[in-house]
Amino acid sequence: MTSEQINQFYKRIGLAEYTKSKGEQSKDEQSKDEQSKNVKIKDVSTLDAKTLNQIIWSGMTHIPFENFDVYDEKKTPDLTVEHLYKKIVEDSRGGYCFESNHLLFDFLESIGYEIYPILVRIVWGRGGVPTATHRAAIVTIEQEQYYCDIGYGGPAPRGIVKLDKHPQQIRGEWYEVMETEQGTVILKEKDGEYQPMFLFENRKVLEVDFELPNFYCATAKECPFTQARIANLCTEDGSIALMNNKITIRENGKTVEIETSNPQELSENLYKYFDINYRVISI
């Protein structure tokens, strides 16, 4: 990423703000280069685990998980960084793991973190060992490794997961990490028991390795992303989810459901609740 793109990504995840000195032109009157000089990064100091955790959580609360390109437009997502930057940052959209986690990877690498991408098997709520259809990343800080992921949605860890054997609490939820013959397993506590969520080989993969699972997730009839319109966004006190034309807001233990009856209303609600700028054609 360029320095301007880095600044704009910080803004996209709520960790930067636009500032203007007295006597300067308004933001609308300035060029992008002039605007980027007036972006002030806030609450981000050194490239340590605390900063990384803040970036991950901010990404989860500002970049929604969504599959509209796949479900509504029947497209296989373009995974080039240029396209992802335009879609997620400039056009105020979200994406699924191969999109949002790819852009996150490029951002973290650009600002100086030691990072590599991994392929992950989603084992949460499933039996057996499924195909690897998820993208995440591993960041190394002072010889400690951290699992980073803003592209899963739903029950995902709300922050970084340290890859060691000690139980760890992440925003009120408990996780463990185990090493098995099949690979590294991240487990989440549910109903008093730790249940496996992610399974992966802790090794770097190439960008080309994501092309086939991306194509599968965008085209396979059995894949949930081709079966329903889905969106999810974490909030400080819960989450906001979309399934087809129904929005479910969970906050402080309470649940509110909002049914939409036409495309215009749904488009307006996507912007209102998810900050997604997207025009729905049909329900």
For each residue, the residues with C-beta under 8 A, 3 or more apart:
1: 5 6 9 81 85 106 107 110
2: 5 6
3: 6 7 36
4: 7 8 32 33 36
5: 1 2 8 9 85 89 110
6: 1 2 3 9 10 107 110 111
7: 3 4 10 11 16 36 39 41
8: 4 5 11 12 36 39 89 90
9: 1 5 6 12 13 85 89 103 107
10: 6 7 13 15 16 39 41 44
11: 7 8 14 15 16 17 18 39
12: 8 9 62 63 88 89
13: 9 10 55 58 59 61 62 63
14: 11 58 61 62
15: 10 11 41 42 43 44 54 55 58
16: 7 10 11 39 40 41 42
17: 11 39 40 42
18: 11 27 35 38 39 40
19: 38 39 40
20: 24 26 27 38
21: 24 38
22:
23:
24: 20 21 30 38
25: 29 30 34
26: 20 29 30
27: 18 20 30 35
28:
29: 25 26
30: 24 25 26 27 34 35 38
31: 34 35
32: 4 35 36
33: 4 36 37
34: 25 30 31 37 38
35: 18 27 30 31 32 38 39
36: 3 4 7 8 32 33 39
37: 33 34
38: 18 19 20 21 24 30 34 35
39: 7 8 10 11 16 17 18 19 35 36
40: 16 17 18 19
41: 7 10 15 16 44
42: 15 16 17
43: 15 54
44: 10 15 41 51 54 55
45: 51
46: 51
47: 51 52 111 112 113 141
48: 51 52 141
49: 52 53 141 144 146 160 162
50: 53 54
51: 44 45 46 47 48 54 55
52: 47 48 49 55 56 108 113 139 141 146 148 160
53: 49 50 56 57 159 160
54: 15 43 44 50 51 57 58
55: 13 15 44 51 52 58 59 108
56: 52 53 59 60 104 148 149 150 159 160
57: 53 54 60 61 158 159 171 234
58: 13 14 15 54 55 61 62
59: 13 55 56 62 63 100 104 150
60: 56 57 63 150 156 158 233 234
61: 13 14 57 58 233 234 235 236
62: 12 13 14 58 59 275
63: 12 13 59 60 88 94 95 100 150
64: 94 231 232 233 274 275 276
65: 94 95 96 97 100 151 152 153 154 230 231 232 233
66: 93 94 95 96 230 231 232 242 274 276 278
67: 70 71 96 225 229 230 231
68: 71 72 73 93 229 231 276 278 280
69: 72 73 75 77 95 218
70: 67 73 74 75 76 77 96 217 218 225 226
71: 67 68 74 225 226 227 228 229 230
72: 68 69 229 280 281
73: 68 69 70
74: 70 71
75: 69 70 218
76: 70 214 215 218 219
77: 69 70 95 96 98 99 214 218
78: 83 84
79: 83 84 98 99 102 207 210 211 214
80: 83 84
81: 1 84 85 102 103 106
82: 85 86
83: 78 79 80 86 87
84: 78 79 80 81 87 88 95 99 102 103 106
85: 1 5 9 81 82 88 89 90 103
86: 82 83 89 90 91
87: 83 84 90 91 93 95 99
88: 12 63 84 85 91 92 93 94 95 99 100 103
89: 5 8 9 12 85 86 92 103
90: 8 85 86 87
91: 86 87 88 277
92: 88 89 275 276 277
93: 66 68 87 88 276 277 278
94: 63 64 65 66 88 99 100 231 233 274 276
95: 63 65 66 69 77 84 87 88 98 99 100 103 151
96: 65 66 67 70 77 99 100 151 217 225
97: 65 100 101 134 135 136 149 151 152
98: 77 79 95 101 102 135 151 210 213 214 217
99: 77 79 84 87 88 94 95 96 102 103 151
100: 59 63 65 88 94 95 96 97 103 104 150 151
101: 97 98 104 105 117 135 136 137 148 149 150 151
102: 79 81 84 98 99 105 106 117 135 210
103: 9 81 84 85 88 89 95 99 100 106 107
104: 56 59 100 101 107 108 137 148 150 151
105: 101 102 108 109 115 117 137
106: 1 81 84 102 103 109 110
107: 1 6 9 103 104 110 111
108: 52 55 104 105 111 113 115 137 139 148
109: 105 106 112 113 115
110: 1 5 6 106 107
111: 6 47 107 108
112: 47 109
113: 47 52 108 109 139 141
114: 139 140 141
115: 105 108 109 137 138 139 140 148
116: 137 138 204 205
117: 101 102 105 135 136 137 204 205 207 210
118: 135 136 137 138 200 201 202 203 204 205
119: 132 134 135 200 201 205 209 210 213
120: 132 134 135 136 149 198 199 200
121: 129 130 131 132 133 134 198 199 200
122: 126 130 133 134 152 197 198
123: 126 129 130 185 196 197 198 199
124: 155 188 195 196 197 198
125: 195
126: 122 123 130
127:
128:
129: 121 123 182 199
130: 121 122 123 126 133
131: 121 213 216
132: 119 120 121 200 213
133: 121 122 130 213 216 217 223
134: 97 119 120 121 122 151 152 198 213
135: 97 98 101 102 117 118 119 120 151 210 213
136: 97 101 117 118 120 147 148 149 151 152 198 200
137: 101 104 105 108 115 116 117 118 147 148 149
138: 115 116 118 145 146 147 148 163 202
139: 52 108 113 114 115 145 146 148 160
140: 114 115 143 144 145 146
141: 47 48 49 52 113 114 144 146
142:
143: 140
144: 49 140 141 162 163 164
145: 138 139 140 162 163 202
146: 49 52 138 139 140 141 160 161 162 163
147: 136 137 138 157 160 161 163 186 198
148: 52 56 101 104 108 115 136 137 138 139 160
149: 56 97 101 120 136 137 152 156 157
150: 56 59 60 63 100 101 104
151: 65 95 96 97 98 99 100 101 104 134 135 136
152: 65 97 122 134 136 149 155 156
153: 65 156 230 232 241
154: 65 232 239 241
155: 124 152 188 197
156: 60 149 152 153 197
157: 147 149 160 161 170 173 175 186 188 197
158: 57 60 170 171 173 234
159: 53 56 57 170 171
160: 49 52 53 56 139 146 147 148 157 170
161: 146 147 157 168 170 175 177 186
162: 49 144 145 146 166 168 177
163: 138 144 145 146 147 177 184 202
164: 144 177
165: 176 177 178
166: 162
167: 174 175 176
168: 161 162 174 175 176
169: 172 173 174 175
170: 157 158 159 160 161 173 174 175
171: 57 158 159
172: 169
173: 157 158 169 170 188 189
174: 167 168 169 170 188 189 194
175: 157 161 167 168 169 170 186 187 188 189
176: 165 167 168 186 187 189 194
177: 161 162 163 164 165 184 185 186 187
178: 165 184 185 187
179: 183 184 185
180: 183 184 185 199
181:
182: 129 185 199
183: 179 180 199 200 201 202
184: 163 177 178 179 180 199 200 201 202
185: 123 177 178 179 180 182 196 197 198 199
186: 147 157 161 175 176 177 196 197 198
187: 175 176 177 178 194 195 196 197
188: 124 155 157 173 174 175 194 195 197
189: 173 174 175 176 192 193 194 195
190: 193 194 195
191:
192: 189
193: 189 190
194: 174 176 187 188 189 190
195: 124 125 187 188 189 190
196: 123 124 185 186 187 199
197: 122 123 124 155 156 157 185 186 187 188
198: 120 121 122 123 124 134 136 147 185 186
199: 120 121 123 129 180 182 183 184 185 196
200: 118 119 120 121 132 136 183 184
201: 118 119 183 184
202: 118 138 145 163 183 184
203: 118
204: 116 117 118
205: 116 117 118 119 209 210
206: 209
207: 79 117 210 211
208: 211
209: 119 205 206 212 213
210: 79 98 102 117 119 135 205 207 213 214
211: 79 207 208 214 215
212: 209 215 216
213: 98 119 131 132 133 134 135 209 210 216 217
214: 76 77 79 98 210 211 217 218
215: 76 211 212 218 219
216: 131 133 212 213 219 220 223
217: 70 96 98 133 213 214 220 223 225
218: 69 70 75 76 77 214 215 223 225 226
219: 76 215 216 223 226
220: 216 217 223 226
221: 226 227
222:
223: 133 216 217 218 219 220 226 227
224: 227 228 230
225: 67 70 71 96 217 218 228 230
226: 70 71 218 219 220 221 223
227: 71 221 223 224
228: 71 224 225 243 244
229: 67 68 71 72 242 243 244 245
230: 65 66 67 71 153 224 225 241 242 243
231: 64 65 66 67 68 94 240 241 242 270 274 276
232: 64 65 66 153 154 239 240 241 242
233: 60 61 64 65 94 239 240 241 273 274
234: 57 60 61 158 239
235: 61 238 239 240 251
236: 61
237: 251 252
238: 235 249 250 251 252
239: 154 232 233 234 235 249 250
240: 231 232 233 235 247 248 249 250 273 274
241: 153 154 230 231 232 233 247 248 250
242: 66 229 230 231 232 246 247 248 270 274
243: 228 229 230 246 248
244: 228 229 283
245: 229 259 260 261 266 283
246: 242 243 257 258 259 260
247: 240 241 242 257 258 260 269 273
248: 240 241 242 243 255 256 257 258
249: 238 239 240 255 256 257 258 273
250: 238 239 240 241 253 254 255
251: 235 237 238 254 256
252: 237 238
253: 250
254: 250 251
255: 248 249 250
256: 248 249 251
257: 246 247 248 249
258: 246 247 248 249 269
259: 245 246
260: 245 246 247 265 266 269 283
261: 245 265 283
262: 265 266 283
263: 266 267 279 280 281 282 283
264: 267 268 280
265: 260 261 262 268 269
266: 245 260 262 263 269 270 280 283
267: 263 264 270 271 278 279 280
268: 264 265 271 272
269: 247 258 260 265 266 272 273
270: 231 242 266 267 273 274 276 278 280
271: 267 268 274 275 276 277 278
272: 268 269
273: 233 240 247 249 269 270
274: 64 66 94 231 233 240 242 270 271
275: 62 64 92 271
276: 64 66 68 92 93 94 231 270 271
277: 91 92 93 271
278: 66 68 93 267 270 271
279: 263 267
280: 68 72 263 264 266 267 270 283
281: 72 263
282: 263
283: 244 245 260 261 262 263 266 280
